[in-house]
Amino acid sequence: MRHHEAVWRRARERVDATPGLRWRSPTSWELSGALFTVEAEGHPSPELSRRLYDEAGLVFRPIPTLGIDGARLSPNLQAPFEELETFFRLAEG
């Protein structure tokens, strides 16, 4: 659980520090979990999903519903944070 919380906190900090990215999950770890959703403003999630797969082999679930157009990210225990960094870097551009 500590690993997931650490990844969640780093991802949350990265999103908060990046213009154009919006955190779309609970803002408290106690109410959240290992899965979280990030929205890249101006980039529809189905298109972003295809582009990130084509450019970097990243797979995530697009969520274009209920006023959210984001990506559900689910880092596992073996995935290095650098994979999330790749998502954030490509989602910015």
Secondary structure by P-SEA (a helix, b strand, c coil): caaaaaaaaaaaaaaaaccccccccccccccccccbbbbcccccaaaaaaaaaacccbbbbbbcccccccccccccccccaaaaaaaaaaaac
